[in-house]
Each structure stands twice: as structure tokens, then as C-alpha cells.
Amino acid sequence: MTKRHFGVPVVLCYVALAAPLHAQQPGDGKVVFDKWCTPCHGDGPGKPGTAALQALYKGVKPAMLEQRTDLAPEFTRAIVRTGVSVMPFFRKTEISDAELDALSKYLAHK
């Protein structure tokens, strides 16, 4: 019976795939938004954050966070770290301070 060694190729594939993602995230607020926020605050059906904001604002403000122009970075950081209503808070081990800064700037359109 021949022994096969799959460890090295698997590790190399993982590193090759993971490295570009890690290199983009800290400075790219769009990447952070897509990973952490889009599942609830994206466009389309089945997005509870967008639906909740749509019901709350009734068209006075955009329900889509990426369309807002009034999201100050301080406000975004506070909401992400403390949560609000049914939105959970995010720990620094989930969204780092650098990623949160990039996200806050992205949503502030600066």
C-alpha cells in the first residue's frame, strides 16, 4: 500500500488563496463591507438589515447603507462595536480596528 502525502500541496493552495484576501482587507472598506455587512445590508430580497432600515426610514433616507451620505465614521464604528436592535456587535477578533476604520471611511464616502 502506497502512502500519499497531500499535506504540502493542500497547504500551498490554502496560502495561495488566502494571501490575496488578507492583503486586501485592512485597507479596503468595500472588501470589509462585502464580507461582513452585505449578508444583512446588501441589495435584494432576504436582507434583514436593509428591510429594517426601509421600514424605519420609509423612503426619507436610503435603506441601502452604501447609498447613504450621512454616515459619519464615528457613528459606524459605534454601531459595529455595540450593535443595535437585532444587529449583533462585532468583536475586534472579527472586524479588526484597521478593517473598521476602512469600513467607516468607505461608508462615509471619503
C-alpha positions as CSV (number, residue, x, y, z in Angstrom):
1,M,0.0,0.0,0.0
2,T,1.4,3.3,-1.1
3,K,1.4,6.2,1.4
4,R,0.3,9.5,-0.2
5,H,1.4,12.9,1.1
6,F,-1.3,15.5,0.5
7,G,-0.2,17.9,3.2
8,V,2.2,20.2,1.3
9,P,0.0,20.8,-1.8
10,V,-3.0,21.5,0.3
11,V,-1.2,24.0,2.5
12,L,0.3,25.7,-0.6
13,C,-3.2,26.0,-2.1
14,Y,-4.6,27.5,1.1
15,V,-1.8,30.0,1.3
16,A,-2.1,31.0,-2.4
17,L,-5.9,31.5,-2.0
18,A,-5.8,33.2,1.4
19,A,-3.0,35.6,0.8
20,P,-4.7,37.9,-1.7
21,L,-7.8,38.2,0.5
22,H,-5.7,39.1,3.6
23,A,-3.7,41.6,1.6
24,Q,-6.9,43.5,0.5
25,Q,-9.0,43.6,3.7
26,P,-7.4,46.0,6.1
27,G,-7.2,49.0,3.7
28,D,-10.3,48.2,1.5
29,G,-13.6,49.2,3.1
30,K,-15.6,47.7,0.2
31,V,-14.0,44.3,0.9
32,V,-14.9,44.5,4.6
33,F,-18.4,45.6,3.7
34,D,-18.9,42.8,1.3
35,K,-17.7,40.2,3.8
36,W,-19.4,41.4,7.0
37,C,-22.3,43.7,6.0
38,T,-23.7,42.6,2.7
39,P,-25.4,39.5,4.1
40,C,-27.8,41.7,6.0
41,H,-27.4,45.2,4.4
42,G,-27.0,44.3,0.8
43,D,-29.4,44.8,-2.1
44,G,-32.2,42.4,-2.9
45,P,-34.6,40.1,-1.0
46,G,-33.6,38.4,2.2
47,K,-31.5,41.2,3.5
48,P,-33.0,41.9,7.0
49,G,-30.9,45.0,7.7
50,T,-31.9,46.7,4.5
51,A,-35.6,45.7,5.1
52,A,-35.5,47.0,8.7
53,L,-34.0,50.4,7.6
54,Q,-36.5,50.6,4.7
55,A,-39.4,50.2,7.2
56,L,-37.7,52.7,9.6
57,Y,-36.9,55.4,7.1
58,K,-39.9,55.0,4.8
59,G,-38.0,56.5,1.9
60,V,-36.8,59.6,3.8
61,K,-33.2,58.1,3.8
62,P,-31.9,55.3,1.6
63,A,-32.2,51.9,3.2
64,M,-29.0,50.7,1.5
65,L,-26.0,51.7,3.6
66,E,-23.8,52.1,0.5
67,Q,-26.2,54.8,-0.8
68,R,-26.2,56.8,2.4
69,T,-24.3,60.1,2.6
70,D,-24.8,60.8,6.3
71,L,-22.9,58.0,7.9
72,A,-20.1,59.6,10.0
73,P,-17.2,57.3,10.7
74,E,-17.7,57.6,14.4
75,F,-21.3,56.5,14.1
76,T,-20.4,53.5,12.0
77,R,-17.7,52.5,14.5
78,A,-20.0,52.8,17.4
79,I,-22.8,50.7,15.8
80,V,-20.4,48.0,14.6
81,R,-18.8,47.6,18.1
82,T,-22.0,47.9,20.2
83,G,-24.7,46.6,17.8
84,V,-28.3,48.0,17.6
85,S,-31.7,46.3,17.8
86,V,-31.2,42.8,16.3
87,M,-27.9,43.7,14.7
88,P,-25.1,42.0,16.7
89,F,-21.9,43.7,17.8
90,F,-18.7,42.7,16.2
91,R,-15.5,41.9,18.2
92,K,-12.1,43.1,17.3
93,T,-11.3,39.5,16.5
94,E,-14.0,39.5,13.8
95,I,-13.5,43.0,12.4
96,S,-10.1,44.5,13.3
97,D,-9.7,48.2,14.2
98,A,-8.0,48.7,10.8
99,E,-10.8,47.0,9.0
100,L,-13.4,49.0,10.9
101,D,-11.6,52.2,10.0
102,A,-11.6,51.3,6.4
103,L,-15.3,50.3,6.5
104,S,-16.2,53.6,8.3
105,K,-14.3,55.6,5.7
106,Y,-15.9,53.6,2.9
107,L,-19.4,54.2,4.2
108,A,-18.7,57.9,4.7
109,H,-17.6,58.1,1.0
110,K,-14.3,59.7,1.9
